Amino acid sequence: MASDHPDAPKQFGIRLNQDTMELVSEIQEFRRRTNQSTTLAAIVEDAIRCHYNRLEDEGALYGKK
């Protein structure tokens, strides 16, 4: 997983804290199990989609709900 690799932050060319790397690893593992792409772009898209959906559900977005 991403967080298991000693150069994990470098593999993406960005610096992420340990907690974030653990989240990336969890998403990578899920995507691997479900035969989906494990690129950073795919993981970021998942995270943004989930966060957006949560904000929408909470009515936090202007013009929504």
CHARMM internal coordinates of N, CA and C (Angstrom, degrees):
IC EDIT
DIST 1 N 1 CA 1.4406
DIST 1 CA 1 C 1.5290
ANGL 1 N 1 CA 1 C 109.98
DIST 1 C 2 N 1.2995
ANGL 1 CA 1 C 2 N 115.14
DIHE 1 N 1 CA 1 C 2 N 165.18
DIST 2 N 2 CA 1.4605
ANGL 1 C 2 N 2 CA 119.77
DIHE 1 CA 1 C 2 N 2 CA -175.99
DIST 2 CA 2 C 1.5161
ANGL 2 N 2 CA 2 C 112.26
DIHE 1 C 2 N 2 CA 2 C -57.61
DIST 2 C 3 N 1.3191
ANGL 2 CA 2 C 3 N 117.50
DIHE 2 N 2 CA 2 C 3 N -44.68
DIST 3 N 3 CA 1.4598
ANGL 2 C 3 N 3 CA 119.42
DIHE 2 CA 2 C 3 N 3 CA -175.85
DIST 3 CA 3 C 1.5169
ANGL 3 N 3 CA 3 C 112.91
DIHE 2 C 3 N 3 CA 3 C -74.07
DIST 3 C 4 N 1.3304
ANGL 3 CA 3 C 4 N 118.56
DIHE 3 N 3 CA 3 C 4 N -17.35
DIST 4 N 4 CA 1.4617
ANGL 3 C 4 N 4 CA 121.64
DIHE 3 CA 3 C 4 N 4 CA 179.66
DIST 4 CA 4 C 1.5222
ANGL 4 N 4 CA 4 C 112.36
DIHE 3 C 4 N 4 CA 4 C -77.70
DIST 4 C 5 N 1.2956
ANGL 4 CA 4 C 5 N 117.42
DIHE 4 N 4 CA 4 C 5 N -22.19
DIST 5 N 5 CA 1.4569
ANGL 4 C 5 N 5 CA 121.55
DIHE 4 CA 4 C 5 N 5 CA -176.66
DIST 5 CA 5 C 1.5285
ANGL 5 N 5 CA 5 C 109.16
DIHE 4 C 5 N 5 CA 5 C -81.73
DIST 5 C 6 N 1.3468
ANGL 5 CA 5 C 6 N 118.57
DIHE 5 N 5 CA 5 C 6 N 130.44
DIST 6 N 6 CA 1.4663
ANGL 5 C 6 N 6 CA 120.11
DIHE 5 CA 5 C 6 N 6 CA -177.17
DIST 6 CA 6 C 1.5215
ANGL 6 N 6 CA 6 C 113.97
DIHE 5 C 6 N 6 CA 6 C -61.13
DIST 6 C 7 N 1.3154
ANGL 6 CA 6 C 7 N 117.84
DIHE 6 N 6 CA 6 C 7 N -26.36
DIST 7 N 7 CA 1.4604
ANGL 6 C 7 N 7 CA 121.20
DIHE 6 CA 6 C 7 N 7 CA 179.22
DIST 7 CA 7 C 1.5207
ANGL 7 N 7 CA 7 C 111.63
DIHE 6 C 7 N 7 CA 7 C -104.59
DIST 7 C 8 N 1.3135
ANGL 7 CA 7 C 8 N 117.23
DIHE 7 N 7 CA 7 C 8 N 24.25
DIST 8 N 8 CA 1.4658
ANGL 7 C 8 N 8 CA 121.00
DIHE 7 CA 7 C 8 N 8 CA -173.83
DIST 8 CA 8 C 1.5225
ANGL 8 N 8 CA 8 C 113.56
DIHE 7 C 8 N 8 CA 8 C -50.82
DIST 8 C 9 N 1.3333
ANGL 8 CA 8 C 9 N 120.06
DIHE 8 N 8 CA 8 C 9 N -50.28
DIST 9 N 9 CA 1.4635
ANGL 8 C 9 N 9 CA 117.42
DIHE 8 CA 8 C 9 N 9 CA -179.89
DIST 9 CA 9 C 1.5230
ANGL 9 N 9 CA 9 C 112.15
DIHE 8 C 9 N 9 CA 9 C -59.98
DIST 9 C 10 N 1.3311
ANGL 9 CA 9 C 10 N 116.85
DIHE 9 N 9 CA 9 C 10 N -34.09
DIST 10 N 10 CA 1.4646
ANGL 9 C 10 N 10 CA 120.26
DIHE 9 CA 9 C 10 N 10 CA -179.18
DIST 10 CA 10 C 1.5223
ANGL 10 N 10 CA 10 C 111.99
DIHE 9 C 10 N 10 CA 10 C -71.64
DIST 10 C 11 N 1.3358
ANGL 10 CA 10 C 11 N 117.84
DIHE 10 N 10 CA 10 C 11 N -28.52
DIST 11 N 11 CA 1.4595
ANGL 10 C 11 N 11 CA 119.09
DIHE 10 CA 10 C 11 N 11 CA -176.81
DIST 11 CA 11 C 1.5190
ANGL 11 N 11 CA 11 C 111.23
DIHE 10 C 11 N 11 CA 11 C -63.76
DIST 11 C 12 N 1.3238
ANGL 11 CA 11 C 12 N 117.43
DIHE 11 N 11 CA 11 C 12 N -26.27
DIST 12 N 12 CA 1.4604
ANGL 11 C 12 N 12 CA 121.17
DIHE 11 CA 11 C 12 N 12 CA 177.47
DIST 12 CA 12 C 1.5273
ANGL 12 N 12 CA 12 C 111.65
DIHE 11 C 12 N 12 CA 12 C -98.36
DIST 12 C 13 N 1.3284
ANGL 12 CA 12 C 13 N 117.31
DIHE 12 N 12 CA 12 C 13 N -6.40
DIST 13 N 13 CA 1.4519
ANGL 12 C 13 N 13 CA 120.60
DIHE 12 CA 12 C 13 N 13 CA -179.53
DIST 13 CA 13 C 1.5109
ANGL 13 N 13 CA 13 C 113.53
DIHE 12 C 13 N 13 CA 13 C 74.58
DIST 13 C 14 N 1.3288
ANGL 13 CA 13 C 14 N 117.08
DIHE 13 N 13 CA 13 C 14 N 17.05
DIST 14 N 14 CA 1.4619
ANGL 13 C 14 N 14 CA 121.94
DIHE 13 CA 13 C 14 N 14 CA 178.57
DIST 14 CA 14 C 1.5227
ANGL 14 N 14 CA 14 C 108.56
DIHE 13 C 14 N 14 CA 14 C -137.60
DIST 14 C 15 N 1.3140
ANGL 14 CA 14 C 15 N 115.90
DIHE 14 N 14 CA 14 C 15 N 163.74
DIST 15 N 15 CA 1.4623
ANGL 14 C 15 N 15 CA 120.97
DIHE 14 CA 14 C 15 N 15 CA 177.65
DIST 15 CA 15 C 1.5268
ANGL 15 N 15 CA 15 C 108.75
DIHE 14 C 15 N 15 CA 15 C -104.97
DIST 15 C 16 N 1.3166
ANGL 15 CA 15 C 16 N 115.84
DIHE 15 N 15 CA 15 C 16 N 124.40
DIST 16 N 16 CA 1.4579
ANGL 15 C 16 N 16 CA 121.93
DIHE 15 CA 15 C 16 N 16 CA 177.91
DIST 16 CA 16 C 1.5188
ANGL 16 N 16 CA 16 C 108.26
DIHE 15 C 16 N 16 CA 16 C -126.65
DIST 16 C 17 N 1.3474
ANGL 16 CA 16 C 17 N 117.26
DIHE 16 N 16 CA 16 C 17 N 144.22
DIST 17 N 17 CA 1.4601
ANGL 16 C 17 N 17 CA 118.38
DIHE 16 CA 16 C 17 N 17 CA 178.79
DIST 17 CA 17 C 1.5271
ANGL 17 N 17 CA 17 C 110.15
DIHE 16 C 17 N 17 CA 17 C -72.36
DIST 17 C 18 N 1.3107
ANGL 17 CA 17 C 18 N 116.16
DIHE 17 N 17 CA 17 C 18 N 166.52
DIST 18 N 18 CA 1.4642
ANGL 17 C 18 N 18 CA 121.92
DIHE 17 CA 17 C 18 N 18 CA -174.72
DIST 18 CA 18 C 1.5311
ANGL 18 N 18 CA 18 C 111.95
DIHE 17 C 18 N 18 CA 18 C -58.87
DIST 18 C 19 N 1.3336
ANGL 18 CA 18 C 19 N 117.53
DIHE 18 N 18 CA 18 C 19 N -42.10
DIST 19 N 19 CA 1.4698
ANGL 18 C 19 N 19 CA 120.22
DIHE 18 CA 18 C 19 N 19 CA 179.58
DIST 19 CA 19 C 1.5272
ANGL 19 N 19 CA 19 C 111.07
DIHE 18 C 19 N 19 CA 19 C -60.10
DIST 19 C 20 N 1.3181
ANGL 19 CA 19 C 20 N 116.40
DIHE 19 N 19 CA 19 C 20 N -42.95
DIST 20 N 20 CA 1.4580
ANGL 19 C 20 N 20 CA 120.76
DIHE 19 CA 19 C 20 N 20 CA 179.56
DIST 20 CA 20 C 1.5205
ANGL 20 N 20 CA 20 C 110.86
DIHE 19 C 20 N 20 CA 20 C -66.19
DIST 20 C 21 N 1.3261
ANGL 20 CA 20 C 21 N 117.39
DIHE 20 N 20 CA 20 C 21 N -40.21
DIST 21 N 21 CA 1.4644
ANGL 20 C 21 N 21 CA 120.48
DIHE 20 CA 20 C 21 N 21 CA 178.18
DIST 21 CA 21 C 1.5255
ANGL 21 N 21 CA 21 C 110.88
DIHE 20 C 21 N 21 CA 21 C -62.68
DIST 21 C 22 N 1.3309
ANGL 21 CA 21 C 22 N 117.31
DIHE 21 N 21 CA 21 C 22 N -35.39
DIST 22 N 22 CA 1.4650
ANGL 21 C 22 N 22 CA 119.94
DIHE 21 CA 21 C 22 N 22 CA 177.16
DIST 22 CA 22 C 1.5264
ANGL 22 N 22 CA 22 C 110.71
DIHE 21 C 22 N 22 CA 22 C -65.45
DIST 22 C 23 N 1.3314
ANGL 22 CA 22 C 23 N 116.71
DIHE 22 N 22 CA 22 C 23 N -39.87
DIST 23 N 23 CA 1.4651
ANGL 22 C 23 N 23 CA 120.27
DIHE 22 CA 22 C 23 N 23 CA 176.58
DIST 23 CA 23 C 1.5253
ANGL 23 N 23 CA 23 C 110.66
DIHE 22 C 23 N 23 CA 23 C -63.97
DIST 23 C 24 N 1.3275
ANGL 23 CA 23 C 24 N 116.86
DIHE 23 N 23 CA 23 C 24 N -42.89
DIST 24 N 24 CA 1.4646
ANGL 23 C 24 N 24 CA 121.31
DIHE 23 CA 23 C 24 N 24 CA 177.32
DIST 24 CA 24 C 1.5250
ANGL 24 N 24 CA 24 C 109.65
DIHE 23 C 24 N 24 CA 24 C -58.25
DIST 24 C 25 N 1.3262
ANGL 24 CA 24 C 25 N 116.68
DIHE 24 N 24 CA 24 C 25 N -43.47
DIST 25 N 25 CA 1.4674
ANGL 24 C 25 N 25 CA 120.92
DIHE 24 CA 24 C 25 N 25 CA -179.83
DIST 25 CA 25 C 1.5196
ANGL 25 N 25 CA 25 C 111.51
DIHE 24 C 25 N 25 CA 25 C -62.39
DIST 25 C 26 N 1.3228
ANGL 25 CA 25 C 26 N 117.12
DIHE 25 N 25 CA 25 C 26 N -41.56
DIST 26 N 26 CA 1.4667
ANGL 25 C 26 N 26 CA 120.68
DIHE 25 CA 25 C 26 N 26 CA 179.15
DIST 26 CA 26 C 1.5250
ANGL 26 N 26 CA 26 C 110.88
DIHE 25 C 26 N 26 CA 26 C -63.19
DIST 26 C 27 N 1.3248
ANGL 26 CA 26 C 27 N 116.48
DIHE 26 N 26 CA 26 C 27 N -43.97
DIST 27 N 27 CA 1.4660
ANGL 26 C 27 N 27 CA 120.15
DIHE 26 CA 26 C 27 N 27 CA 178.75
DIST 27 CA 27 C 1.5287
ANGL 27 N 27 CA 27 C 110.14
DIHE 26 C 27 N 27 CA 27 C -65.73
DIST 27 C 28 N 1.3449
ANGL 27 CA 27 C 28 N 117.04
DIHE 27 N 27 CA 27 C 28 N -41.34
DIST 28 N 28 CA 1.4683
ANGL 27 C 28 N 28 CA 120.23
DIHE 27 CA 27 C 28 N 28 CA 177.19
DIST 28 CA 28 C 1.5229
ANGL 28 N 28 CA 28 C 110.60
DIHE 27 C 28 N 28 CA 28 C -58.69
DIST 28 C 29 N 1.3198
ANGL 28 CA 28 C 29 N 116.74
DIHE 28 N 28 CA 28 C 29 N -46.07
DIST 29 N 29 CA 1.4693
ANGL 28 C 29 N 29 CA 120.69
DIHE 28 CA 28 C 29 N 29 CA -178.33
DIST 29 CA 29 C 1.5256
ANGL 29 N 29 CA 29 C 110.46
DIHE 28 C 29 N 29 CA 29 C -62.16
DIST 29 C 30 N 1.3279
ANGL 29 CA 29 C 30 N 118.07
DIHE 29 N 29 CA 29 C 30 N -44.56
DIST 30 N 30 CA 1.4632
ANGL 29 C 30 N 30 CA 121.08
DIHE 29 CA 29 C 30 N 30 CA 177.90
DIST 30 CA 30 C 1.5265
ANGL 30 N 30 CA 30 C 110.38
DIHE 29 C 30 N 30 CA 30 C -60.16
DIST 30 C 31 N 1.3381
ANGL 30 CA 30 C 31 N 116.19
DIHE 30 N 30 CA 30 C 31 N -46.65
DIST 31 N 31 CA 1.4611
ANGL 30 C 31 N 31 CA 119.90
DIHE 30 CA 30 C 31 N 31 CA -178.51
DIST 31 CA 31 C 1.5230
ANGL 31 N 31 CA 31 C 110.97
DIHE 30 C 31 N 31 CA 31 C -64.79
DIST 31 C 32 N 1.3369
ANGL 31 CA 31 C 32 N 117.43
DIHE 31 N 31 CA 31 C 32 N -35.79
DIST 32 N 32 CA 1.4673
ANGL 31 C 32 N 32 CA 121.15
DIHE 31 CA 31 C 32 N 32 CA 176.52
DIST 32 CA 32 C 1.5286
ANGL 32 N 32 CA 32 C 110.35
DIHE 31 C 32 N 32 CA 32 C -63.25
DIST 32 C 33 N 1.3420
ANGL 32 CA 32 C 33 N 116.56
DIHE 32 N 32 CA 32 C 33 N -47.05
DIST 33 N 33 CA 1.4743
ANGL 32 C 33 N 33 CA 121.39
DIHE 32 CA 32 C 33 N 33 CA -178.86
DIST 33 CA 33 C 1.5200
ANGL 33 N 33 CA 33 C 111.78
DIHE 32 C 33 N 33 CA 33 C -61.99
DIST 33 C 34 N 1.3199
ANGL 33 CA 33 C 34 N 116.94
DIHE 33 N 33 CA 33 C 34 N -30.42
DIST 34 N 34 CA 1.4604
ANGL 33 C 34 N 34 CA 120.89
DIHE 33 CA 33 C 34 N 34 CA -177.19
DIST 34 CA 34 C 1.5315
ANGL 34 N 34 CA 34 C 112.02
DIHE 33 C 34 N 34 CA 34 C -102.18
DIST 34 C 35 N 1.3314
ANGL 34 CA 34 C 35 N 116.21
DIHE 34 N 34 CA 34 C 35 N 17.27
DIST 35 N 35 CA 1.4718
ANGL 34 C 35 N 35 CA 122.80
DIHE 34 CA 34 C 35 N 35 CA 176.87
DIST 35 CA 35 C 1.5268
ANGL 35 N 35 CA 35 C 113.39
DIHE 34 C 35 N 35 CA 35 C 54.05
DIST 35 C 36 N 1.3327
ANGL 35 CA 35 C 36 N 116.15
DIHE 35 N 35 CA 35 C 36 N 45.40
DIST 36 N 36 CA 1.4572
ANGL 35 C 36 N 36 CA 122.04
DIHE 35 CA 35 C 36 N 36 CA 176.73
DIST 36 CA 36 C 1.5264
ANGL 36 N 36 CA 36 C 108.95
DIHE 35 C 36 N 36 CA 36 C -112.54
DIST 36 C 37 N 1.3023
ANGL 36 CA 36 C 37 N 115.87
DIHE 36 N 36 CA 36 C 37 N 163.35
DIST 37 N 37 CA 1.4594
ANGL 36 C 37 N 37 CA 121.70
DIHE 36 CA 36 C 37 N 37 CA 178.50
DIST 37 CA 37 C 1.5256
ANGL 37 N 37 CA 37 C 110.70
DIHE 36 C 37 N 37 CA 37 C -60.10
DIST 37 C 38 N 1.3355
ANGL 37 CA 37 C 38 N 116.68
DIHE 37 N 37 CA 37 C 38 N 141.06
DIST 38 N 38 CA 1.4684
ANGL 37 C 38 N 38 CA 120.91
DIHE 37 CA 37 C 38 N 38 CA 178.95
DIST 38 CA 38 C 1.5262
ANGL 38 N 38 CA 38 C 111.38
DIHE 37 C 38 N 38 CA 38 C -112.77
DIST 38 C 39 N 1.3212
ANGL 38 CA 38 C 39 N 117.10
DIHE 38 N 38 CA 38 C 39 N 23.91
DIST 39 N 39 CA 1.4633
ANGL 38 C 39 N 39 CA 120.08
DIHE 38 CA 38 C 39 N 39 CA 178.13
DIST 39 CA 39 C 1.5231
ANGL 39 N 39 CA 39 C 109.87
DIHE 38 C 39 N 39 CA 39 C -69.83
DIST 39 C 40 N 1.3221
ANGL 39 CA 39 C 40 N 115.93
DIHE 39 N 39 CA 39 C 40 N 157.78
DIST 40 N 40 CA 1.4607
ANGL 39 C 40 N 40 CA 119.88
DIHE 39 CA 39 C 40 N 40 CA 177.78
DIST 40 CA 40 C 1.5269
ANGL 40 N 40 CA 40 C 110.55
DIHE 39 C 40 N 40 CA 40 C -59.50
DIST 40 C 41 N 1.3262
ANGL 40 CA 40 C 41 N 117.35
DIHE 40 N 40 CA 40 C 41 N -38.83
DIST 41 N 41 CA 1.4647
ANGL 40 C 41 N 41 CA 120.55
DIHE 40 CA 40 C 41 N 41 CA 179.43
DIST 41 CA 41 C 1.5247
ANGL 41 N 41 CA 41 C 110.94
DIHE 40 C 41 N 41 CA 41 C -59.28
DIST 41 C 42 N 1.3293
ANGL 41 CA 41 C 42 N 117.50
DIHE 41 N 41 CA 41 C 42 N -43.56
DIST 42 N 42 CA 1.4670
ANGL 41 C 42 N 42 CA 121.05
DIHE 41 CA 41 C 42 N 42 CA 179.69
DIST 42 CA 42 C 1.5240
ANGL 42 N 42 CA 42 C 110.80
DIHE 41 C 42 N 42 CA 42 C -64.97
DIST 42 C 43 N 1.3302
ANGL 42 CA 42 C 43 N 116.47
DIHE 42 N 42 CA 42 C 43 N -39.50
DIST 43 N 43 CA 1.4650
ANGL 42 C 43 N 43 CA 120.79
DIHE 42 CA 42 C 43 N 43 CA -179.86
DIST 43 CA 43 C 1.5233
ANGL 43 N 43 CA 43 C 110.44
DIHE 42 C 43 N 43 CA 43 C -67.11
DIST 43 C 44 N 1.3303
ANGL 43 CA 43 C 44 N 117.17
DIHE 43 N 43 CA 43 C 44 N -43.13
DIST 44 N 44 CA 1.4642
ANGL 43 C 44 N 44 CA 121.22
DIHE 43 CA 43 C 44 N 44 CA 178.36
DIST 44 CA 44 C 1.5244
ANGL 44 N 44 CA 44 C 109.89
DIHE 43 C 44 N 44 CA 44 C -63.40
DIST 44 C 45 N 1.3275
ANGL 44 CA 44 C 45 N 117.68
DIHE 44 N 44 CA 44 C 45 N -41.80
DIST 45 N 45 CA 1.4666
ANGL 44 C 45 N 45 CA 120.64
DIHE 44 CA 44 C 45 N 45 CA 177.64
DIST 45 CA 45 C 1.5222
ANGL 45 N 45 CA 45 C 110.90
DIHE 44 C 45 N 45 CA 45 C -59.73
DIST 45 C 46 N 1.3394
ANGL 45 CA 45 C 46 N 117.49
DIHE 45 N 45 CA 45 C 46 N -43.31
DIST 46 N 46 CA 1.4694
ANGL 45 C 46 N 46 CA 120.89
DIHE 45 CA 45 C 46 N 46 CA 176.86
DIST 46 CA 46 C 1.5203
ANGL 46 N 46 CA 46 C 111.07
DIHE 45 C 46 N 46 CA 46 C -59.08
DIST 46 C 47 N 1.3251
ANGL 46 CA 46 C 47 N 116.12
DIHE 46 N 46 CA 46 C 47 N -47.78
DIST 47 N 47 CA 1.4623
ANGL 46 C 47 N 47 CA 120.70
DIHE 46 CA 46 C 47 N 47 CA -177.29
DIST 47 CA 47 C 1.5265
ANGL 47 N 47 CA 47 C 111.24
DIHE 46 C 47 N 47 CA 47 C -63.25
DIST 47 C 48 N 1.3243
ANGL 47 CA 47 C 48 N 116.93
DIHE 47 N 47 CA 47 C 48 N -43.65
DIST 48 N 48 CA 1.4657
ANGL 47 C 48 N 48 CA 120.44
DIHE 47 CA 47 C 48 N 48 CA 179.45
DIST 48 CA 48 C 1.5213
ANGL 48 N 48 CA 48 C 110.37
DIHE 47 C 48 N 48 CA 48 C -65.13
DIST 48 C 49 N 1.3380
ANGL 48 CA 48 C 49 N 116.74
DIHE 48 N 48 CA 48 C 49 N -43.11
DIST 49 N 49 CA 1.4679
ANGL 48 C 49 N 49 CA 120.61
DIHE 48 CA 48 C 49 N 49 CA 179.78
DIST 49 CA 49 C 1.5314
ANGL 49 N 49 CA 49 C 110.49
DIHE 48 C 49 N 49 CA 49 C -60.41
DIST 49 C 50 N 1.3248
ANGL 49 CA 49 C 50 N 116.88
DIHE 49 N 49 CA 49 C 50 N -45.31
DIST 50 N 50 CA 1.4670
ANGL 49 C 50 N 50 CA 120.96
DIHE 49 CA 49 C 50 N 50 CA -179.94
DIST 50 CA 50 C 1.5246
ANGL 50 N 50 CA 50 C 111.22
DIHE 49 C 50 N 50 CA 50 C -63.45
DIST 50 C 51 N 1.3246
ANGL 50 CA 50 C 51 N 116.43
DIHE 50 N 50 CA 50 C 51 N -44.21
DIST 51 N 51 CA 1.4640
ANGL 50 C 51 N 51 CA 120.02
DIHE 50 CA 50 C 51 N 51 CA -179.51
DIST 51 CA 51 C 1.5325
ANGL 51 N 51 CA 51 C 110.57
DIHE 50 C 51 N 51 CA 51 C -66.03
DIST 51 C 52 N 1.3122
ANGL 51 CA 51 C 52 N 116.80
DIHE 51 N 51 CA 51 C 52 N -42.99
DIST 52 N 52 CA 1.4601
ANGL 51 C 52 N 52 CA 120.85
DIHE 51 CA 51 C 52 N 52 CA 178.63
DIST 52 CA 52 C 1.5275
ANGL 52 N 52 CA 52 C 110.50
DIHE 51 C 52 N 52 CA 52 C -60.58
DIST 52 C 53 N 1.3294
ANGL 52 CA 52 C 53 N 116.68
DIHE 52 N 52 CA 52 C 53 N -46.00
DIST 53 N 53 CA 1.4671
ANGL 52 C 53 N 53 CA 120.56
DIHE 52 CA 52 C 53 N 53 CA 179.53
DIST 53 CA 53 C 1.5185
ANGL 53 N 53 CA 53 C 111.16
DIHE 52 C 53 N 53 CA 53 C -60.07
DIST 53 C 54 N 1.3356
ANGL 53 CA 53 C 54 N 116.75
DIHE 53 N 53 CA 53 C 54 N -40.89
DIST 54 N 54 CA 1.4613
ANGL 53 C 54 N 54 CA 120.29
DIHE 53 CA 53 C 54 N 54 CA 178.40
DIST 54 CA 54 C 1.5231
ANGL 54 N 54 CA 54 C 110.84
DIHE 53 C 54 N 54 CA 54 C -63.62
DIST 54 C 55 N 1.3301
ANGL 54 CA 54 C 55 N 117.06
DIHE 54 N 54 CA 54 C 55 N -45.04
DIST 55 N 55 CA 1.4622
ANGL 54 C 55 N 55 CA 120.50
DIHE 54 CA 54 C 55 N 55 CA 178.35
DIST 55 CA 55 C 1.5275
ANGL 55 N 55 CA 55 C 110.98
DIHE 54 C 55 N 55 CA 55 C -61.75
DIST 55 C 56 N 1.3172
ANGL 55 CA 55 C 56 N 115.90
DIHE 55 N 55 CA 55 C 56 N -40.13
DIST 56 N 56 CA 1.4626
ANGL 55 C 56 N 56 CA 120.58
DIHE 55 CA 55 C 56 N 56 CA 178.67
DIST 56 CA 56 C 1.5314
ANGL 56 N 56 CA 56 C 110.35
DIHE 55 C 56 N 56 CA 56 C -64.47
DIST 56 C 57 N 1.3342
ANGL 56 CA 56 C 57 N 116.88
DIHE 56 N 56 CA 56 C 57 N -45.15
DIST 57 N 57 CA 1.4683
ANGL 56 C 57 N 57 CA 121.31
DIHE 56 CA 56 C 57 N 57 CA 178.84
DIST 57 CA 57 C 1.5231
ANGL 57 N 57 CA 57 C 111.89
DIHE 56 C 57 N 57 CA 57 C -61.11
DIST 57 C 58 N 1.3242
ANGL 57 CA 57 C 58 N 116.85
DIHE 57 N 57 CA 57 C 58 N -34.44
DIST 58 N 58 CA 1.4639
ANGL 57 C 58 N 58 CA 121.53
DIHE 57 CA 57 C 58 N 58 CA -179.36
DIST 58 CA 58 C 1.5242
ANGL 58 N 58 CA 58 C 112.22
DIHE 57 C 58 N 58 CA 58 C -82.10
DIST 58 C 59 N 1.3266
ANGL 58 CA 58 C 59 N 117.52
DIHE 58 N 58 CA 58 C 59 N -5.78
DIST 59 N 59 CA 1.4531
ANGL 58 C 59 N 59 CA 121.46
DIHE 58 CA 58 C 59 N 59 CA -178.45
DIST 59 CA 59 C 1.5208
ANGL 59 N 59 CA 59 C 112.79
DIHE 58 C 59 N 59 CA 59 C 72.54
DIST 59 C 60 N 1.3257
ANGL 59 CA 59 C 60 N 116.59
DIHE 59 N 59 CA 59 C 60 N 22.82
DIST 60 N 60 CA 1.4570
ANGL 59 C 60 N 60 CA 121.28
DIHE 59 CA 59 C 60 N 60 CA -176.12
DIST 60 CA 60 C 1.5259
ANGL 60 N 60 CA 60 C 113.28
DIHE 59 C 60 N 60 CA 60 C -83.83
DIST 60 C 61 N 1.3251
ANGL 60 CA 60 C 61 N 117.51
DIHE 60 N 60 CA 60 C 61 N -10.15
DIST 61 N 61 CA 1.4601
ANGL 60 C 61 N 61 CA 120.39
DIHE 60 CA 60 C 61 N 61 CA -179.00
DIST 61 CA 61 C 1.5202
ANGL 61 N 61 CA 61 C 109.38
DIHE 60 C 61 N 61 CA 61 C -94.86
DIST 61 C 62 N 1.3242
ANGL 61 CA 61 C 62 N 116.27
DIHE 61 N 61 CA 61 C 62 N 132.82
DIST 62 N 62 CA 1.4620
ANGL 61 C 62 N 62 CA 120.61
DIHE 61 CA 61 C 62 N 62 CA 179.46
DIST 62 CA 62 C 1.5196
ANGL 62 N 62 CA 62 C 110.29
DIHE 61 C 62 N 62 CA 62 C -62.70
DIST 62 C 63 N 1.3099
ANGL 62 CA 62 C 63 N 116.10
DIHE 62 N 62 CA 62 C 63 N 136.61
DIST 63 N 63 CA 1.4498
ANGL 62 C 63 N 63 CA 121.19
DIHE 62 CA 62 C 63 N 63 CA 178.69
DIST 63 CA 63 C 1.5171
ANGL 63 N 63 CA 63 C 114.00
DIHE 62 C 63 N 63 CA 63 C 80.74
DIST 63 C 64 N 1.3162
ANGL 63 CA 63 C 64 N 117.28
DIHE 63 N 63 CA 63 C 64 N 4.43
DIST 64 N 64 CA 1.4647
ANGL 63 C 64 N 64 CA 121.30
DIHE 63 CA 63 C 64 N 64 CA 179.85
DIST 64 CA 64 C 1.5237
ANGL 64 N 64 CA 64 C 108.60
DIHE 63 C 64 N 64 CA 64 C -115.79
DIST 64 C 65 N 1.3056
ANGL 64 CA 64 C 65 N 115.48
DIHE 64 N 64 CA 64 C 65 N 140.28
DIST 65 N 65 CA 1.4734
ANGL 64 C 65 N 65 CA 124.90
DIHE 64 CA 64 C 65 N 65 CA 178.08
DIST 65 CA 65 C 1.4842
ANGL 65 N 65 CA 65 C 112.00
DIHE 64 C 65 N 65 CA 65 C 53.72
END
COOR INIT
IC SEED 1 N 1 CA 1 C
IC BUILD
